[in-house]
Amino acid sequence: MAYLILLLQLFSFPQAEPVEWLQEMTVAAGDTFQHQPVTYTFRYRNLTDAPLTVDNVRVGCGCTATEWQETPVAPGGVGSINVTYDATNAGYYRKYAKVYFRGHRGGHKLWLEGFVESAD
């Protein structure tokens, strides 16, 4: 019974977010031309009282790549994640990268959207 009460307490209180994103989580990257990759840097502030490390970043498709720092971000410090879309196909795009922080459940979806003009 005590185990059940402990589980209910764990799930009844929302966990505080480990980061504050310093811009919108959906970014309109604007227009670009085919074969000109689009990169945007998403910045975040560590809201925890311990160093925070990006554990993993998963992308929605192979046309999107990411880079992030492997070193921990100090409490109150700012970190960044670069999201790059390989603009080989003409037309509208909306791509995401889902960021996971070590020791924290759930991910944060970052969106990059825009339009790729044909190179012809």
Salt bridges, closest charged atoms under 4 A:
GLU17 OE1 - HIS108 NE2 3.33
GLU20 OE1 - ARG45 NE 3.68
ASP55 OD1 - ARG102 NH2 3.32
GLU113 OE1 - ARG94 NH1 3.06
